[in-house]
């Protein structure tokens, strides 16, 4: 399916990552957004508030992030594609509803333009400190998808991908931006609508009396219906059986939670996207995501000039984590270097998947600005020595 | 012996309420003497009498004993998170304005953890009917003190009695902008049914508070008898005062309960106000959602 032309501003633009994210959402078919003002994400909803009335969309500024993150889910069951947008403190408030979306398998998109924390932190400055929160922030076991753009162009492209993945797997998808990428202004090329691939909602179309809302298809994802069509479905955040009815048994809990986790694990290869540059034959591989992928480039180039064999693996999908690939690379290199604007989140994942087969050198940063390439370069040199 | 001899003719007429309930989920979880089931009976009878297309009706609940209502009603039904039934319902309604959306939940859910959403939905005049069951405590979690607990009433987290002032919910709803405000007790079954029917016919944020006993965790702890004693109390101590000034209808411990329809007025709903405003402001550039266009057409009979 292709994008609805009414929302697509085909052409070349010079816009920031936040605005590119808004345009990506519109191109993806998002027609409901709820948000609460918070720096540095507000520009996303400001553009949506301006654009939506002209493309058949509804934007509502809710009273807080709890309200925003559940209003979008009401809208999804009403038949819309929907998203909410926030930054650290608001993201913290949304955790319960990430869990609700995971449990009720409500496809929706959460945009987090990361700023430095903890707490109010540095509202106008970048960080990548919400990466583990995105994965584990709500209680219990479940799976989510998280994407990490490193340019305004990717803010556009990956927002479309986020909506597509949400529909494909019926999960909440996180757009893990950061203040730098959100406020960076670059050229963004918006393709023609017929060149934008859209995954439509996977609706059930069989006989009404046979509909079982949580009976999975072969890929472990159940088909949806929307309210008002006569299916009389029940949706609950309680542990539920395939009929959607609450069921407090240990076996139903086991089966449901196992499926919520497995539906992403089983499909991980289809979801995971990354870019590699000279990883083959490298002694050291720098693993990056988001803005850190750009600050790492001068460091990698410098090291290569000096004759070091350095690869660059940029994660575009951060969750599910590309564990198999990291484990495989670990077996043939000396070390990974992981620069991130936190004190070690994705580095922990790299370390876990490496299982001692290679060194892992974190380049930590408390946030507020980006790494100096020199810090990353120094870590590369250190990692080669072992 | 012929089997026909023992064939008994079905003499019990089908319960008219059953078709509205998920009978495959019975028995329900509510305690003996609790009034929630009584109000559900009133609700489905009002729904039946309303003439609404039941495929276009959705019930949204939060968490708690009353929060379980959504799970027993055989309609599109959503059992959401604690306190968030109203914002979920807001998204649902705006996405598909053809739906009649009912929020059915308890006092703790809607006015403590969800209080912020309550006042804002009333202010925006989101087109929904909120049925709030007020038992003066948190029932599901064991009878803790709530924003609705009257002064001096004992609760599990107010073992010496409550000293905080409680909410006067009709006053709160009216001052925030609700277009329909009524209060009854679960003794007033006919009034509740009539009130729900009126509220369902209303455009905008309609609110019905139903004072309801929790014999297990409120009445017993406060030594005011069982469910039946509470019904007798409601009968003897309720005063019907339609049109009463909501400022005057606050509730005390075992005091008089003023019931009735207090507010019935018109205000533009959120979605219509939005449409009209954008039409005026943006003219041809305004593109309403397809569902919103359909809902307006359906209402205008085109």
Contacts between the chains, C-beta under 8 A, distances in Angstrom:
chain1	res1	chain2	res2	distance
A	6	B	287	7.2
A	31	B	289	6.4
A	32	B	91	6.7
A	32	B	94	7.0
A	32	B	95	5.6
A	34	B	87	8.0
A	34	B	91	6.6
A	53	B	278	4.9
A	53	B	282	6.0
A	53	B	285	7.7
A	53	B	286	5.5
A	53	B	287	7.1
A	54	B	282	7.0
A	54	B	285	5.3
A	54	B	286	6.9
A	54	B	287	5.7
A	55	B	287	6.0
A	56	B	287	4.6
A	56	B	288	6.7
A	56	B	289	4.8
A	56	B	290	6.6
A	57	B	289	7.0
A	58	B	94	5.2
A	58	B	95	7.3
A	58	B	274	7.8
A	58	B	289	6.1
A	58	B	292	7.9
A	60	B	90	7.2
A	60	B	94	6.6
A	62	B	87	6.3
A	62	B	90	7.7
A	62	B	120	7.6
A	63	B	87	7.9
A	63	B	116	5.3
A	63	B	117	6.5
A	63	B	120	4.4
A	64	B	116	6.4
A	66	B	83	7.7
A	66	B	84	6.3
A	66	B	87	7.3
A	67	B	84	7.1
A	67	B	87	3.8
A	67	B	90	7.6
A	67	B	116	7.5
A	67	B	117	5.6
A	67	B	120	7.5
A	68	B	87	7.7
A	70	B	80	6.4
A	70	B	81	6.5
A	70	B	84	4.4
A	70	B	87	4.9
A	70	B	88	4.8
A	70	B	91	7.2
A	71	B	87	4.6
A	71	B	88	6.7
A	71	B	90	5.2
A	71	B	91	3.6
A	71	B	94	8.0
A	72	B	91	5.9
A	73	B	80	8.0
A	73	B	88	6.2
A	73	B	91	6.5
A	74	B	60	7.5
A	74	B	78	7.5
A	74	B	87	7.2
A	74	B	88	4.0
A	74	B	89	6.1
A	74	B	90	6.4
A	74	B	91	2.9
A	74	B	92	3.7
A	74	B	93	7.5
A	74	B	95	6.9
A	75	B	91	3.8
A	75	B	92	6.7
A	75	B	94	6.5
A	75	B	95	3.9
A	76	B	91	7.7
A	76	B	95	7.6
A	77	B	76	8.0
A	77	B	78	6.7
A	77	B	92	5.9
A	77	B	95	7.8
A	78	B	91	6.7
A	78	B	92	4.6
A	78	B	93	7.4
A	78	B	94	7.5
A	78	B	95	2.8
A	78	B	96	4.0
A	78	B	99	6.9
A	78	B	291	7.8
A	79	B	95	5.8
A	79	B	96	5.8
A	79	B	291	7.2
A	80	B	95	4.4
A	82	B	91	7.1
A	82	B	95	7.6
A	96	B	81	5.6
A	97	B	81	6.6
A	97	B	84	7.5
A	100	B	80	7.0
A	100	B	81	5.3
A	226	B	96	7.5
A	227	B	58	4.9
A	227	B	76	4.2
A	227	B	78	8.0
A	227	B	92	6.3
A	227	B	96	6.5
A	227	B	99	6.0
A	228	B	55	6.5
A	228	B	56	5.2
A	228	B	58	7.1
A	228	B	76	6.7
A	228	B	96	5.5
A	228	B	98	6.2
A	228	B	99	5.1
A	229	B	55	6.9
A	230	B	55	3.9
A	231	B	76	7.0
A	232	B	55	7.8
A	232	B	74	5.4
A	232	B	75	5.7
A	232	B	76	6.0
A	232	B	77	7.7
A	233	B	76	5.9
A	233	B	77	7.6
A	234	B	22	7.2
A	234	B	70	7.1
A	234	B	71	6.0
A	234	B	77	5.0
A	234	B	78	7.8
A	234	B	79	7.1
A	235	B	77	7.4
A	235	B	78	4.9
A	235	B	79	6.9
A	236	B	70	7.7
A	236	B	71	6.4
A	236	B	78	7.7
A	236	B	79	3.8
A	237	B	79	6.5
A	237	B	80	6.7
A	237	B	81	5.9
A	238	B	79	6.6
A	245	B	22	7.5
A	245	B	24	7.8
A	245	B	25	6.1
A	245	B	71	7.3
A	246	B	71	6.1
A	246	B	79	7.6
